[in-house]
Amino acid sequence: MFTHKDIEYRTIFVINCIHERSLRVSNGELLLEEQIENSDKTKTLTKLPFQKILALFVIGHIRITTPLIEKCQKFGVALIVMKPTLRPVFYWANSADANFLLHQRQYEFRKEDISVAKIIVTNKIHNQLKALKDTRRKDELTEQSSSTLISCLNTLPDICDYDSLMGIEGTAAKSFFKAFYQDFDWHQRRPRTKCDAINATLDIGYTMLFNFIECYLRMFGFDLYVGVYHRMWYKRKSLVCDIIEPFRPIIDKTIRTAWNRKQFSEKDFQIQKGEYRLKYEKNGDYCHIFFDALIPYKTEIFKYVQSYYRCFMGRKSVTQYPMFNI
């Protein structure tokens, strides 16, 4: 399993292979090559020694060769191939799925225990509050929302049941969205209904975040369908739903900024059967902006998942669980 030395001496590489790029192994190194325009020749963009690679995230469509997999196996490199939307289509890691002790811990975790869930929700609300402060707005709605979030944080330590915890999270989210998107004719958050352009954009961003987090959880061999906050449901990757919560404000801030800069617009959508659908020609633009927002956090996300793994496996106190600060 990955250690602190891995973080210190090895790096997570994210390679964009969307635009006519390819990977191959030569002399024990990973070569990223690009086709020369109007030529059959290629040029080498970079060389990566396998000893320095912790995980290799490849965005786009490539051919995976036997030498590449052999090198990844030899040096313990996790290999993840994703579509431009960051949806993983191929995942390989050396024996991560064989971590039966981790699975046992997950299955033994008591359903009524909300101690870890409270940490996750607390972390999420902290980051929502920080995102609100970063707007530097002093209007009444923003001040009211900040007060509501602070009140929720103060109430959380005394929460003892699951329904109350969900209620606190819902109250905080409703107040946060209302203030954070007040300049964009915001009504309410309605996941997956695509009832307006902002909600549809949130769905796109959260989906990319979900896919990104899933890859990291797979690196440690978690059973993605067993969470501590979101309940088990058919085909729902509840653990991924849990872990993305503290990171959602990354997407929230990205959308608000892109909308203010006119990078995102209601004109980018078309209405089909009452739902806002992103126009096909705009898919690349939206994916690119979300990609650029998430990639700078690749190391922080890895460290968070690594710390979460160690706390969960060691049955450590909830005070030792990681906190992500946006």
C-alpha positions as CSV (number, residue, x, y, z in Angstrom):
1,M,0.0,0.0,0.0
2,F,1.1,3.6,-0.6
3,T,3.3,5.3,2.1
4,H,4.5,8.8,2.9
5,K,7.7,8.0,1.1
6,D,5.7,7.4,-2.1
7,I,4.3,11.0,-1.8
8,E,7.8,12.4,-1.1
9,Y,9.7,10.7,-3.9
10,R,7.1,9.8,-6.4
11,T,4.6,12.0,-8.4
12,I,1.0,11.7,-9.7
13,F,1.2,12.4,-13.4
14,V,-1.8,13.6,-15.4
15,I,-1.3,13.3,-19.1
16,N,-3.7,14.9,-21.6
17,C,-3.8,12.5,-24.6
18,I,-6.9,14.1,-26.2
19,H,-5.0,15.8,-29.0
20,E,-3.1,13.3,-31.1
21,R,-0.8,12.1,-28.4
22,S,0.4,8.6,-27.6
23,L,2.3,6.7,-24.9
24,R,5.0,4.1,-25.3
25,V,7.8,2.5,-23.3
26,S,11.4,3.0,-24.5
27,N,14.6,2.1,-22.5
28,G,12.7,1.7,-19.3
29,E,11.0,5.2,-19.6
30,L,7.5,6.3,-20.4
31,L,7.5,8.5,-23.5
32,L,4.7,11.0,-24.3
33,E,4.8,11.7,-28.0
34,E,2.8,14.0,-30.3
35,Q,2.3,13.7,-34.1
36,I,4.1,16.3,-36.1
37,E,1.7,18.2,-38.3
38,N,1.7,17.2,-41.9
39,S,4.2,14.4,-41.2
40,D,4.3,10.7,-40.2
41,K,6.9,11.4,-37.6
42,T,6.4,12.1,-33.9
43,K,8.2,14.2,-31.4
44,T,8.8,13.4,-27.8
45,L,7.1,15.9,-25.4
46,T,8.4,14.4,-22.2
47,K,10.1,11.4,-20.7
48,L,9.0,9.9,-17.3
49,P,11.1,7.4,-15.4
50,F,8.8,4.8,-13.9
51,Q,10.6,5.0,-10.5
52,K,9.2,8.5,-10.2
53,I,5.6,7.7,-11.0
54,L,3.1,7.0,-8.2
55,A,0.0,7.0,-10.4
56,L,-0.6,7.7,-14.1
57,F,-3.8,9.4,-15.1
58,V,-4.3,9.4,-18.8
59,I,-7.1,11.7,-20.2
60,G,-8.2,10.7,-23.7
61,H,-8.1,7.7,-26.0
62,I,-4.8,5.7,-26.1
63,R,-3.6,2.2,-26.9
64,I,-2.4,0.3,-23.8
65,T,0.5,-2.0,-24.6
66,T,1.8,-5.0,-22.7
67,P,5.2,-3.3,-22.0
68,L,3.3,-0.4,-20.4
69,I,1.3,-2.7,-18.1
70,E,4.5,-4.7,-17.3
71,K,6.3,-1.6,-16.2
72,C,3.4,-0.4,-14.2
73,Q,3.3,-3.7,-12.4
74,K,7.0,-3.8,-11.8
75,F,7.1,-0.4,-10.2
76,G,3.7,-0.4,-8.5
77,V,2.3,2.4,-10.7
78,A,-1.5,2.8,-10.7
79,L,-2.8,3.3,-14.3
80,I,-6.1,5.0,-14.9
81,V,-7.4,5.9,-18.3
82,M,-10.3,8.4,-18.4
83,K,-12.5,10.0,-21.0
84,P,-12.3,13.8,-21.3
85,T,-15.2,13.9,-18.8
86,L,-12.8,12.2,-16.3
87,R,-15.0,9.1,-16.4
88,P,-12.6,6.1,-15.8
89,V,-12.8,3.5,-18.5
90,F,-9.8,1.5,-17.5
91,Y,-8.2,1.0,-14.1
92,W,-5.2,-1.1,-13.1
93,A,-3.4,-1.2,-9.8
94,N,-1.2,-3.9,-8.3
95,S,-3.4,-6.0,-6.0
96,A,-5.5,-3.0,-4.8
97,D,-8.7,-5.1,-5.1
98,A,-7.2,-7.8,-3.0
99,N,-7.4,-5.6,0.2
100,F,-9.9,-7.9,1.9
101,L,-9.0,-6.5,5.4
102,L,-10.2,-3.1,4.2
103,H,-13.4,-4.6,2.9
104,Q,-13.9,-6.4,6.2
105,R,-13.6,-3.1,8.1
106,Q,-16.1,-1.5,5.7
107,Y,-18.6,-4.3,6.2
108,E,-18.2,-4.3,10.0
109,F,-18.8,-0.5,10.3
110,R,-22.0,0.0,12.2
111,K,-24.8,1.6,10.2
112,E,-25.9,3.7,13.2
113,D,-22.4,5.1,13.7
114,I,-22.4,8.7,12.3
115,S,-19.2,9.8,13.9
116,V,-17.2,9.7,10.6
117,A,-20.1,11.1,8.6
118,K,-20.2,14.1,11.0
119,I,-16.6,14.9,10.2
120,I,-17.3,14.7,6.4
121,V,-20.3,17.0,6.7
122,T,-18.4,19.4,9.0
123,N,-15.6,19.6,6.5
124,K,-18.1,20.3,3.7
125,I,-19.8,23.2,5.6
126,H,-16.4,24.7,6.5
127,N,-15.5,24.8,2.8
128,Q,-18.9,26.3,1.9
129,L,-18.3,29.0,4.5
130,K,-14.8,29.7,3.1
131,A,-16.2,29.9,-0.5
132,L,-18.8,32.4,0.7
133,K,-16.1,34.5,2.4
134,D,-14.0,34.4,-0.8
135,T,-16.8,36.2,-2.7
136,R,-16.1,39.3,-0.4
137,R,-19.7,40.2,-0.5
138,K,-21.3,42.0,2.4
139,D,-24.9,42.0,1.4
140,E,-27.7,40.8,3.7
141,L,-28.2,37.5,2.0
142,T,-24.5,36.5,2.2
143,E,-24.3,37.6,5.8
144,Q,-27.5,35.5,6.7
145,S,-26.1,32.5,4.9
146,S,-22.7,32.8,6.7
147,S,-24.6,33.0,10.0
148,T,-26.6,29.9,9.1
149,L,-23.5,27.9,8.2
150,I,-21.8,28.9,11.5
151,S,-24.9,27.9,13.4
152,C,-24.9,24.5,11.6
153,L,-21.3,24.0,12.5
154,N,-22.0,24.8,16.2
155,T,-24.9,22.3,16.2
156,L,-23.1,19.4,14.6
157,P,-21.2,18.1,17.6
158,D,-24.5,17.5,19.5
159,I,-26.2,15.6,16.6
160,C,-26.8,12.0,17.5
161,D,-29.0,10.5,14.8
162,Y,-28.7,10.1,11.0
163,D,-31.9,12.1,10.1
164,S,-30.8,15.1,12.0
165,L,-27.4,15.1,10.4
166,M,-29.0,15.0,6.9
167,G,-31.2,17.9,8.0
168,I,-28.3,20.0,9.1
169,E,-26.5,19.3,5.8
170,G,-29.6,20.2,3.8
171,T,-30.1,23.4,5.7
172,A,-26.5,24.5,5.1
173,A,-26.6,23.6,1.4
174,K,-29.9,25.4,0.8
175,S,-28.6,28.6,2.5
176,F,-25.2,28.4,0.8
177,F,-26.6,28.0,-2.8
178,K,-29.1,30.8,-2.3
179,A,-26.4,33.3,-1.4
180,F,-23.6,32.0,-3.5
181,Y,-25.6,32.0,-6.8
182,Q,-27.9,34.9,-6.0
183,D,-26.7,36.9,-9.1
184,F,-27.8,34.1,-11.5
185,D,-31.5,33.9,-10.9
186,W,-31.1,30.9,-8.5
187,H,-34.2,29.0,-7.3
188,Q,-33.1,25.8,-5.7
189,R,-30.7,22.9,-6.1
190,R,-32.4,20.0,-7.9
191,P,-29.9,17.3,-8.8
192,R,-30.2,15.5,-12.2
193,T,-33.4,17.3,-13.1
194,K,-31.6,19.8,-15.4
195,C,-34.3,22.4,-14.6
196,D,-32.1,25.3,-15.4
197,A,-28.6,26.1,-16.7
198,I,-26.9,26.5,-13.3
199,N,-28.3,23.2,-12.0
200,A,-27.3,21.4,-15.3
201,T,-23.7,22.9,-15.0
202,L,-23.5,21.8,-11.3
203,D,-24.4,18.2,-12.5
204,I,-21.6,18.3,-15.0
205,G,-19.0,19.6,-12.6
206,Y,-20.0,17.3,-9.8
207,T,-19.9,14.3,-12.1
208,M,-16.4,15.1,-13.1
209,L,-15.4,15.5,-9.5
210,F,-17.1,12.1,-8.7
211,N,-15.2,10.4,-11.4
212,F,-11.9,11.9,-10.2
213,I,-12.4,10.9,-6.6
214,E,-13.5,7.4,-7.6
215,C,-10.0,6.8,-9.2
216,Y,-8.2,7.7,-6.0
217,L,-10.5,5.4,-3.9
218,R,-9.8,2.6,-6.3
219,M,-6.0,3.0,-5.7
220,F,-6.5,1.9,-2.1
221,G,-8.9,-0.9,-2.8
222,F,-12.1,0.5,-1.2
223,D,-15.4,-1.1,-1.9
224,L,-17.0,1.9,-3.5
225,Y,-20.5,0.8,-2.7
226,V,-20.1,0.9,1.1
227,G,-20.2,4.4,2.6
228,V,-20.4,5.8,6.1
229,Y,-22.8,8.6,5.3
230,H,-24.7,7.8,2.1
231,R,-26.7,4.6,2.6
232,M,-26.2,1.6,0.4
233,W,-28.4,1.6,-2.7
234,Y,-28.5,-0.4,-5.8
235,K,-25.6,0.5,-8.1
236,R,-24.8,3.7,-6.0
237,K,-21.2,4.1,-5.2
238,S,-22.0,5.4,-1.7
239,L,-18.4,5.8,-0.6
240,V,-17.6,8.1,-3.5
241,C,-20.7,10.1,-2.7
242,D,-19.3,10.5,0.8
243,I,-15.8,11.5,0.0
244,I,-16.7,14.1,-2.7
245,E,-18.7,16.2,-0.1
246,P,-15.7,18.3,1.2
247,F,-14.5,18.9,-2.3
248,R,-17.8,20.1,-3.8
249,P,-17.0,23.8,-3.2
250,I,-14.2,23.5,-5.8
251,I,-16.8,23.0,-8.4
252,D,-19.1,25.7,-6.9
253,K,-16.4,28.3,-7.1
254,T,-15.3,27.3,-10.6
255,I,-18.9,27.6,-11.9
256,R,-19.4,31.0,-10.2
257,T,-16.2,32.3,-11.6
258,A,-16.8,30.9,-15.1
259,W,-20.3,32.4,-15.2
260,N,-19.0,35.8,-14.1
261,R,-16.3,35.7,-16.8
262,K,-18.9,34.7,-19.5
263,Q,-17.1,31.4,-20.0
264,F,-20.4,29.6,-19.1
265,S,-23.7,30.9,-20.4
266,E,-27.3,29.9,-20.6
267,K,-26.8,30.2,-24.4
268,D,-24.6,27.1,-24.2
269,F,-27.6,25.0,-23.5
270,Q,-30.6,23.8,-25.5
271,I,-34.0,22.8,-24.0
272,Q,-35.1,19.3,-24.8
273,K,-38.3,17.9,-23.3
274,G,-38.1,20.5,-20.6
275,E,-34.5,19.8,-19.6
276,Y,-31.4,22.0,-20.2
277,R,-28.9,20.0,-22.2
278,L,-25.4,21.3,-23.0
279,K,-24.8,21.7,-26.7
280,Y,-22.4,19.1,-28.1
281,E,-19.9,21.7,-29.4
282,K,-19.6,23.2,-25.9
283,N,-18.7,19.9,-24.2
284,G,-15.0,20.4,-24.7
285,D,-15.0,23.9,-23.3
286,Y,-16.8,22.9,-20.1
287,C,-14.7,19.8,-19.5
288,H,-11.5,21.8,-20.0
289,I,-12.5,24.4,-17.4
290,F,-13.5,21.8,-14.8
291,F,-10.3,19.8,-15.6
292,D,-8.1,22.8,-15.0
293,A,-9.9,23.4,-11.7
294,L,-9.5,19.9,-10.4
295,I,-6.0,18.9,-11.5
296,P,-4.2,21.4,-9.1
297,Y,-5.7,19.5,-6.2
298,K,-4.5,16.1,-7.3
299,T,-1.9,15.7,-4.5
300,E,-4.3,17.1,-1.8
301,I,-7.0,14.6,-2.8
302,F,-4.5,11.7,-2.8
303,K,-3.3,12.7,0.7
304,Y,-6.9,13.1,1.9
305,V,-7.8,9.6,0.7
306,Q,-4.6,8.1,2.0
307,S,-5.2,9.6,5.5
308,Y,-8.8,8.5,5.4
309,Y,-7.7,5.0,4.6
310,R,-5.2,4.9,7.5
311,C,-7.7,6.2,10.0
312,F,-10.4,3.8,8.8
313,M,-8.2,0.8,8.8
314,G,-6.7,1.7,12.2
315,R,-10.1,2.5,13.7
316,K,-8.6,5.8,14.9
317,S,-10.4,8.6,16.7
318,V,-12.6,10.8,14.5
319,T,-10.4,13.7,15.6
320,Q,-7.6,12.2,13.5
321,Y,-9.6,12.0,10.3
322,P,-8.4,14.3,7.5
323,M,-9.9,17.7,6.7
324,F,-9.6,19.3,3.3
325,N,-9.3,23.1,3.2
326,I,-10.2,24.8,0.0
